[in-house]
Amino acid sequence: GFFLSWLFYKLLKRVKVDETMREKLKQLQKQGTVVYAIKYRGQLDYLMYHYYFRANRFPAPKLAFDVNVSLLLPVTRFLKVYSSRFSSFFRTGAFPDPYDSGVYRNAIVNGTTSLLFLVDEKGFMQHFIQFGKDRLEFLMEVQRELDRPIFLVPLLTLYRQGPERENPTFQDVLFRFKDHPGAISKIILFFRHHRQALIDFGEPINLKEYCMESHPPEHSPNRLAQDLRNRLIGRIDNQKRVVLGPIMKSRQQFKETVLQDPALTRKIESKSAGKRETLKRIRRQAGAFFDEIAADYSIVYVHGLISIFRWFMKRVFEGIEVDHAGMAKVREWARKGPVIYVPSHKSHIDYLVLNYVLHEHYTHIPRIAAGQNLAFWPMGHIFRKCGAFFIRRSFRDPLYVEVFNRYIKALLEDGHPIEFFIEGGRSRNGKLVFPKKGFLSILLQAHKEGYCEDLIFVPAAIAYDRVLEENAYLKEIAGEKKEKENFRQILKARGFLKRSYGKIHIRFAPPFSLKEYLSQRPGASPQEIRQSLALELVQAINSVTPLTPLSLLATAILANHRRGFFSSELLATVKTLMVFLRKRGILITPSLSDVERATNETLALLLKWRILESIQDEQSTEEPFYYLDEEKKVQLEYYKNSIIHYMIGHAFAAISLLSGKEEEKEQASLASDFDFLMDLFRNEFVFDQSKDTGSSILEIMEFFIEEGYVSRNDMVHSYRITKLGYEKLPIWAALAKTFVESYWIAVRSAGSKMADGKPEEGVKHAMVLGRRLYKSGAVDHIGALSPLNFQNAFTVLHKHLHGRTSGTESEAPERLAKLGQRLYAMAHYGRS
């Protein structure tokens, strides 16, 4: 009635629900009949679901099997129901059975949304003793008569996100995680934790499809009903694990599991050579390694850090923009096995951002692989308590390697999700760093050895309107030494609280199963699997990296307006880039739905941040003129690089078209230049491995032709740049020009610096030479003076000059000269 509706609305208004299921359930309701399945019998549960779902426009259960809710009906309906029941009693001597009388059957046939209990002591004994039908067996009989399917939807309510313990305390049993709390405990739980309470759903079962499955002929209908019940209970328990994580062992239990591993024990004994004192020392060392590595998870610390981060977010950022559809997919896949989160790494707070988003979406947070540099006091202790385990940069000690590997296997064996950064460290220049495969190898080995049946990989992109460490990165790019992380840095970081860093954006690539991935590559070697999987993960991250207003404007400014611009000129370039990005289906942030507004707002921010300056005549109606100092261009390079992977192929093609003196560029020459640049920059960019040169060039040139930048001569297989192309193609070429100039500088500075096989020693010399060339006008882009680019360039050059297929050492100077000439021509297109 009205009073109960009002009461439950007030009580349940703060309860959370998986909103993505609303439309899915409505679709199921249109296709057939929805029957919710909860694990244990409970009249309060039925009332909660009925009123909550009705208030929130979900298909609400109007019927609960084997529960008499007539006392809760409005008076008129109550009298009508009981009049009918007593009339039947006086006629037959018994109250009508809803199964025999057809009440339940008619409700299901008519599509009435219902609720049933899977574990019901009272109902089971009643049916068992009186030879009644199991309710699932009854539903299967009704389904065989229907064309429309019955959808069984597992349903559960959780009152707190903390994990269940293997050895629960008295308080845990009384208030938190007793699997089947009584009515009073349930009420206490609700009033203690109603702000954290969640109504969640397992994966639905189509009963029509289940009945059509091939089952063993000896299985009776009752046996099939039992199998169906076990499936539903399994799905409820799986969904519970998604939210709460695996049942938690103590840190000491983990330590004993790892250190008493037979393989580790044999290695320790072998290393001790039978000497008792040596054995004690090595065992003590193994214990110390475990203490150095292992997390010490505490839900109290997690909730505390989440609260602090929530406050921090409100002070520093304008919020987190989450891919809700992607997040829903992650929760679905998390039912299938241990999840391995592989996010991009732009900032130290990436750890917190992903965990915060997972926590807010009721998904158990992972154990995080953190660098040993973050283990400083007190943050190391806090991070460890929030699920971080620490990893050294170097694995030189074989015993440390064994302990670390066994710890990872123990995590996977218990079903813990894990988060690691495949880039190794944070990106200092905005691009995704080339993948490091060490930790991935450990995961693959654990799967191969049977510590987990499957692994679910979830690549994710975390993008910032403005990254917190921007100034520190600029100093490192300028050649300053990286400052070691310590508590003093945290205190100095209080200055962040006085600034605004815009929004954070997080996007999830489609999750995938390692088992399925391996099944598609039956003959591949472990090395091939490791290499291809690492590249696939990085490509997946790149594919969902969102386009933000700042990254778009930074790209437009550096591509076409390095000396200055009017806002109308910048907007034209922005629209040119947006045409391409929209055709490619690139993910854009909602703020870019109105490009002109986003451009003006971002210009205002760049002025506020003093990245841009403006010149305006207050007595004139002319729009202001914007410009930026040379050093500020390096600042914008970071944000341009975050999306450059979407356009780098087009940039290579544009450089090829613009360089050289021929009026028409032959397709063979274009392909040669494209292959050359792809090979040269293989350590800079992760290219799409599924496309060959021919198909890539064809796709790029089709776009350039469609936009009117070039025309094609099919007779001689060549391309001619149009008048519009001479205006627009430099925009694309400028995106790669920074890197071409960097490598040209590296070639110029190479000489003797390359002879000793240590590419890093040439970086300092390249920085000096680069500044000289920039000041003299031989280099256009200040971003080319990047030590990160030089490091990669020297690595490639060393292989190019001294590799096995590079010819003799005496030929190296000639090869270097030819390479320099080719890069010079590509870097100086458009110059007479």
N, C-alpha and C positions, 0 to 999 in steps of 0.2 A: 504494500500500500504506500501512500504518500509519505507517511512517517518513516518507514524503513528506507525508502528511496533517499529521503533527506539525510537520515542518519548515516547510511553507508556512503553517501556522497561526501559528507563532511569527514568521515573517517579515512576514506580511501583516496582523497584528492591528491595526496602527495605520493601515492604508490606509482612506480614507474612501470612501463610496459614497452615491449619491443614494437615500436610504432610501424616498422616496416611490414609487420604481419597483418595490419588492418586490411589493406587492399588484397593481400593474398587470401585471407580468410573469406573476404566478401566474394572473391572469384570462386573459391571452393564451394561457397554457399549457393552460387548461381549454377554450378555444375552438378551438385548433388546435395547430400545431407552432411552437415558437420556434427560430429560427436566428439566432444572433448574427453580426454582420458587422463585422470589424475591418479596418483599412486595409491593413496589411502582414502578410506571413507571419511567424510566429514561434512556435516550439514552447514557448518560455518563457511567452509570452502565454497560450497555451492552458492550460498547467498552472496559471498564476496564476488565471485565470478559473474553471477547474474547481474548484480547492480553495477559493478564496475564496468563490465563490457557494455551494458546498456547505456551508461552515461558517456562512454567514450566511443560510441558508434562502432563497436566490434559486434560480430554475430554473438548474441547473448544466449546462454543456455536457458531454456524455459522448462526443462524437464531433467530430473536426476533419477537415474535408475535405482530402484529399491530405497528411495528416500521419500517419506511422506512430508511434504511441505505445505499441506493444506492449511495448517494453523497460521501460516504466514500470508494467506491470501486475503484480499479485501472481503469484507463481511458478506456481501451478496454472493460472491463466487464460493466462499467457504460454505455457506448454507446450501447452495446448489449442489456442491460436491458431496457433502455429507448426507443430504437428502437422498441422493442417488445411491450412496453406499449403504445406508440403512434400509432402503427399499430392497436392494439386492439381498441384504442379510435376512430380512423377514421372508423373502421368497425362497431362498436356497439354504439358509442356515449358516452362511459364511459370507464374509466380505469378499468382493470381487478381486480376483488376482489380475493385476495389470498385464501380465503376460498372456494368460488364457483369454482374457476378455478382449484382447486386441488393442488396448490403450497404447501400449508401447509401439506395437507394430504400426498402427495408424499414424502415430506421431512421426516415426521414421519415414514412412511412405510419403507423408505430407511435407517432408523436409524440415521438420521441427529441430532446431539446434538443441542438442542434449548434452548431458554429462554423465559419465560412468566412472566407477571406482575399480581399479585393477586389483587391489589387495583389500579384501573386505571380510573380516573374520565372521561377522554376523551373517552376512549374505551367503558366504560360502557354506557354512554349516547348515543353514536353512535349505539351500539347494541340494546339498550333499545328502542330508537325512531324508528330505521329502522327495528325492528323485527329480528335482527341478532342473531347469536348463541353466547352464552357465550363460551370463549375459552376453559374452563375446560369441558364444556358440549361437545364441539367439540372433544376434546381429548378422552372423554369417548366413543363417537360414533366410532372413529377410532380404539380404543382399542378393541371394540367388534368384529371388523373385523380381528384382528390380533391374531396370536398364541403367538408371542413374547410379553413380557410385556413392558409397558411404565413405566419408573421410574421417579417419580416426586421428585426432590431433593431440599429441602428448602435451600436457600442461603442468606447470609447477610454479610454486611461489617460494621465493627465497627472501629471507629477512635481513641478511647481512652478507657482505662480500668476503669476509675473512675465511681462510681455508679451514677444512676439517683436519683435526690432528689424528695421528695414528694412535696416540695415547691421550684421549680427551680428559680434560679436568672435570671436576664436579659441576662447575659453572657452565662448561660447554654442554654437558649432557642436559642440565636443567633448563638452560635458556637459549642455547644457540643451535646446536647441530644434532639434537636427537632426531632421528630420521622420521619418527611419527609422533610428534608432540600431541598431548591431550588438549582438550578445549581450553583449559585454564592456562597451560603453558603457551598455547598458540596466541591467546589474548595478550599475555605478558610480552611475548615476542613482538607482537604487532605494535603495542604501545611503546616498547623500547626502541624499535628499529623501523617504524613506519616510514620515516624519511628515506631510508635506504632500501625499502622493500621493492621487490621486482617480480612481476608476473612474466614468465618466459615460456617459450614454446619449443618443443622438439620437432623433429622432422615428421610431417604427416604421413600416414599410411593410407593408400587407396585400397579399400577392402575388396573392391571388385577385382583389382589386379591380383591381390593376395589370393583370392579364391580361385583365380584362373591359373596360378602357379602350379607347377607339377610337384605334388607332394607324395611321399612314399605311400603306396596303397594300403599298407597295414596301419596307417595313422587314422584313428577314429576322429569324428568331428570334435570330440572333447579334447583329444590330443592336439588337434590343429588350433583349437581355442587357447590351449596352454602355450603353444608356440607363439601365437600372436600376442598373448599377454606378456611373455618374456621379451619379445621385440619391443613392445611399447614401454615396458619398464626400463629396458636397456637404453632406449632413446631419451627417456626422462633422466636417467642417471648420467648419460653422456652430456646432456645439456647442463646438468648440474656441475659437471666437471669444467665445462666451458667457463662458467661464472666463478666457481670456487677454486678451480685448479685441482690437481691430484691431492689425495690424502697426504698430509704433511708429516714427513719424518723430522725428527730433531737433527740438529747439525751433528751431534755426536753419533747418531745412527749412520748418517752419511759418511762420517769419518771412518767408522769401523768397516763399512761396506767397501770403501775405496782402499784403505790400507791393508785389509785382510784379503784382498783379491788374490786368487792363486797365482795369476801371471805376474803381478807386482811382487808378491812374496818370493817367487822363484828368482826374479831379477835382483832383489835385494840380497838374498842369500848367496847368489852367484857372485855379486859384487863384493861381498864380505870375505869371500875365499875361506869360509869356515872359521874365521876369527870372531870370537864372541864379542869382544869390545868393539870391533869394527862393525859388527852386525847391529849392536846397540846404537852406535853413532849414526849409521845409515838410516835405521828406523826412526830415530829422533829427527833426522833431517827430513825424511819423508813426511812425518807429522807436521814439521814446520812449513813444508811446502803446501800441505793441505790448508793449514791455517792462513797462509798467505793468499791462497787462491779462493777458498770457498765463501759463498754467500752465507748469511745468517738471517734468513728472512723473518721479519716481524711485521704483522699486520698493523700494529700500533704505530710503528715508524712510517709505514706506507701511508696510513691515513693522515698522520702528522705532516709528512712531506707533501701530500696532495693538497692539504689545506694551505700550506705555505705557498705552494706553486699557484694555487688559485688566486691568492692575494697578489702574488708577484705578477701574474698575468694581467690583472685589472690595473695595476700600476704602470706596467711597461708596454703591454701590447693591447690591441683592440679586439682580441679574441682569437679563437682557433676556428678556421673554416674546415669542416670535416666532410669527407666523401661518405655520406651516410649509406648509400647503396653499396659502396665498396666495403664499408664496415659490416654491413649485414652479411655480405658474402664471407668475410673473415670469420664471423661467428658460426656460419653454417659449416665451413670447412674445419673449424676447430673441433668439431665432433669426431673427426676422422683419424686424428692422431696428433702427436706432439707438433706444435706450430713453431716454425723457425721464421721469425720476423727479420727481414733484411732491409732496413731503411737506408736512405741516403744520409750522409754525415756532413752537415754544414756548421753545426754549433755544438758546444758542450751540452746545451739544454735539449738536444735531440732525445737524449735518454728520458728526460722528464716529459717532453711533449708526447711521445708515443705512449708511454705508460699512463699519463693523465687521460689521454683519449680512450685507451682501452678500459681504464677504470670507470670512466664516465659512461661507457657503453656496456658495462657489466660483463667484461671479459677479463679473465685472470691475467695479471701482468706477468711478463716473462722474466726469466733469469737473464741478466744482461752481462755480456762480455765487455768489461771496461778495461782500459789501459791502466797499467801499474802506476802511471803518472797521476792518476786520480785517487790513489790510496792514501793521500796525505790527510793528517788529522785536522779537523774533526770530520771532514766530508767523506773520507774513506769509510769511517765507521758508519755514518748515516747511509751511504750508498750500499754498503754491505748488508745492512739491516733491511734495505728496500729491494734486495734481490740481486745486487751486482756481485759478480765474481770477477777477480782481477787476473789479468793476463800479461806476462812479460812480453816486451818487444822481441827479445831474443830467446830461442829455445836451445841454449848451448848445453845445459845440464841434462843428461839422459834421464836421470831420476825425476827431475822436475817434469819432463815431458810425459813420463809414464803416469805420474800422479795426476797431472792435468787431464790427460786423455781419459783416465779412468773416472775422474770426476764428471766429465761431460757425459760419459756413457751412463753413469749412475743417474744423472738428471734425466736423460732420455728414457732410461729403463723405467723410471717412475712416472713418466708422462709429462714432465715439466716443459712448458714452452720456453724457447731461448731466443734472445735477440743479439745479433752481432752486426757489425758494420763491415761489409765486404771491402770497403775502400781502405780499411785499416785505420787511417787517421782522418781528421777533418779536411775537407777541401779548402785550400787557401785561395783558389782563384775562381770558385763558383762552379767549375765543371765537376762532373763525377770523376773521381780518381780511379785509375785503372785497377781492376779487382786484384785483391790479395787472396790467395787460395789456401792458406795454411789452415785456418779454422774450418773452412768448408771440407777439407780433407779429413779432419777429425770426425765431422758429422757423417760423412760418407762411409768412413771405416766403421763407425758405431752401428750404422744401419746394416752394413755388410756382415758384421759379426752377430747380428740378431738382437741387439739391445732394444730395438724398436721395430715394429712391423712396417711402419711407414713414417715419412716426415712430410709435413705440409709447409711448403715455402710460401711466404707472403712478402713479396717485395713492396716497398712503400717509399714514396717521395715526400720529404718534408721541406717546404719552401717558406722563406721568410720575406716579408716586404722589405725588411732591413735586418741584417744579421747582427747579433750582439757584439761579436768579436771583430767587427769590421776594421776598427782602428789597429788592432793587433795584427790582423792579416796584412794591412797596408804596410806596417813596419817591417814585417817579414819579407814582403815582396820587394821592399826597398833595400833589402840586404841585411837588416838587423837580425840578431840572433833571437830565436824563440825563447820567451821567458818561461821558466819552469813553473808548473802549477803549484800553488801553495795557498795557505789561508790568507796571507796578505793580499793576494789577488782578489779574494772574495770580498775583503773589506774595501778595497779600492773600487770594486764593482758597484758600490752603492750609488755611484754617479748614474748608473743605468736608470735608477728610479726617477730621475728628473727628466727623462727623455721619452719620446714616443717612437716605437719601432713598428707601428702598423700591425698587420695581421700575420698569423702563421697559417699556412695551408698544408693539409695532409691528405694525400691521395694513395689509395691501395691498388696495386696491379692485381689481376686475377690470380688467386692462389692456385697452386698446382701440387700434385702428389709426386714425391720422389719415385715411388714404386711405378707409377705410370710413366714417368719420364724415362726410367731405366728400361722398361719393357719396350719402348720405342727405339732403343739403341742396343739390340742384343749382342752385337759383335764388338762394341766399343771397349777400349782398354780403360783402366781406372784413370790414367792421365788424360785421355780424351774426354771422359765423362766430367772430370774435374774442370777442365778448361772450358768445355762447352756450357756446363752449368753455370760457371762463374760469369761468363759473358752473357748468358741468357738472363741471369738475375740483374745484371747492370743494365741491359737493354730494357728489361721490364720496368726498372726504376725510371730510366729516362723517358719511357713511353707515357708515364703518368705524371711527370713533372709539370705542374701547372704553370700557365702563363700568367704572370702578375703584371699589374700596371707599371711597376718600377722596372721589371726586367724588359718589358716591351719598349718603354721610353728610353732606357739605357741603350738598347740595341739600335733604336732609331737615331739617337743623338750621335753615337759613335760611328754609325754606318754612313751618315749623310750630313751631319751638322757639327763637325768637330770645331769649327771656328766660331759658331754662333748661329742663331736662327730666330725667326719670328714664330709665334705659336702656330700660325696657319701653315707654315712650311713644315714644321715638325708633325703636325696632324696629318698632312699629306703622306709623309713617309710612314707614319704609324698605320695609316689605312692601307698602304701598299703591302706592308708586312702582314696585316690582319687578313687580307684577301688570301694570301698563301696559307696562313696558319688555320684559318677556318676551313679551307678546302682540304687540308690534311687532317681535319678532325681533332686538332690539338685541344687538350683540356684548357679552358680559360676560367679564370676566377669570375664570380658573378659581377664584380665591380666593372668588368670590361664589357658588359652587355651594352653599355652606352660609352662608346670609344671616346667621343669628344669630351664628355664629362670627366671620364677617367683621366684623360690627358691633362685637362686643366687642373684637376685636383692633385695629380702627381707633380705637375710643374710647381704648384703652390708649396707642396711638401719639400721639393728639391731646393726651393728658395729658402724655406724655413730652416732646412738642414745646412744651408750655406754651401751646398754643392754647386748650385747655379747662382749667378748674379744677373741683374737686369739693368738695362738702360732705358729710361722712359722720359720723354718730354711731357711734363705735366700740362703744358699749355697746348699740346697737340692731341688729336684724336687717334693718332697712329698707335698701333699695338706695340707693346714693349718688345725690346730686343733682348734675347737671353744669350749668355755666354758662360763658359766655365774655364777655370784655370787648368793648366796642363796636369797638375797633380791630381785634380779632381776627376780627370778622365780615367785614371787608374781605379778610382773608387767605383765608377760606373762599369768598368770592365768585369768586375765580379758578377754583377747582375746580368750583364749581357751573356756571359759565359754559361749562366745557369740554364739558358734555353738555346744555346748555339747548336746543340746536337740536332735540333729539328731542321736546321737550315744549312748545315755544313756541306752537304753534298751539292746543293745549289750554289754555295759560295765557291767551291772548287771549280764547278763548271763555268761560273761567271769569270773567274780569274783566267781560265784557259781561253775563253772567248775574247777577253779584252787584251790579253798579252799577245805579242807577236805582231807582225806588220802585214800579214795577209788580209785581203778584203773578205775572204770567206774562210771559215775554219772547217777543215775536213774532219769528218767524224772519227777517222783513225787517229788524227792528231789530238782531238778532244779526248778520246779514250786513253791515249798515251799519257796526257797530262793528268787525267783523273786518276789513273792507276798509280802514277808517280806520287801524287799528293796523298792518296790513301795509304800507300806504303810508308811514306815519309812520316806521316802523323799517326802511325799505328799506336804509339804510346800516349797520344794526346786525346784521341776520341775512340769511343766504342762504336764501331760501324755495324750496320745490319748484316749479319753473316748469311742471311737467306737470299740476298740479292747479288748477282754478279754485276760486273762493270756495264755490260751491254744494257741490261734491264734498268739499272740505275740511271744511266745517261738518257735512255729513251724516256723514262718518266720525267726527269728534270727538264729535258728539252721540250716535251709536250706542254709543260706548264709555261715555259718561256714563250713558246709559239702562241699558246692560248692568250697570254697577256700582251702579245704584240711586241715582245722584246727582240725576237729573232724571226727570220723567215728561213724555210728549208728548201734547199735545192736537191730534189730527189734524183736528178740525173747524175750528179757527181757526189752525192752523199755528203753535203756540206751545209753550213749555216752562215747566214749573213746577219749582222746586227742592224736593227732598224734605228731610226732616229730616236724613238722612245726608248729603245734598248740602251743607247749611249747615255741616256739620262738615268735609267733605272738599274741597269746591271752593276754599276759601281756600288750601289747599296749592298748588293749581295756579296760582291767581291771583298768589300771592306770587312766583312765578318771574319774572313779567314786571313786577311792581309796582316793582322797583328802577329799571327803565328808564322806566316811566311817570312816576315821581317825578322822575327826572333831567330829562326833557323838560318837565315842568311847571315846575321850577325855571328851566330855560333860557327858557321863555316869560315867566316873571315878571321875569327879569333882562334880557330882550331890549331893548325900547324903543329908546332912542337908540343902543345898541350895535350894532343891526342896520342902522342907516340908512346907514352908510358902506360896506356890502357886505363887511365883513371879519369873518366869524363868529368867528374865533379870538380877537378882542379882547374878546369877551364872556365868555370862559372864566373869567378871574380874578374878574370881578364875580359870575359865577354861583357860584363856589366860596365866596365870602364870604356871599352870600345863602343858599346851601344850608346852610352851617354854622349860620346864624342860624335858619333854618326847622327844622333838625333839633333844635337845642337847645330850640326853643319847642314841639316836639312836632307841628308841622305836616307834617313828613316822618318816616316811620317807619324807613326803611332807610338806614343810613349808607353803604351801597354806592352810593346815588344820587348821592353827592358825588364823582363820578368825572369828572376832566377829559376823559377819553376819550369818555364819554357826552355831555358838554357840547359837545365839538368836533363830533361827529356831529349833535347836536341843532341847533346853530347853522347847520350846512351845510344841513340839511333846512328849517329855518325861513326861511333866507334865500331859498331857492327858492320856498317856500310863500308868502312875503310879497311877493317882488319878481320872481317869474318872469313869463314872458310871459302866462300864463293866469290870473294872480292878481288881475287887476283894477287899479284905479288906486292910486297911492301914498297918496292920502288915505283909502282904505279899509283900509289896512294895520293901523292901531290897532284897528279894530273886528274885523277877522279875527283878530288876535292875542288879543283879549279872549275871543272865542268859543272859540278853540282852548284857551286857558287854562282856561275853565270846563269844557270837555269832559274835559280831562286831569285836572282837580281831582276831578271826579265819579268818574272811573275809578281814580284813585289813592287815593281815600278811601272806597271801598266798605266797607260794614259800620259806618260811623260814623253816628250819629243826627244 
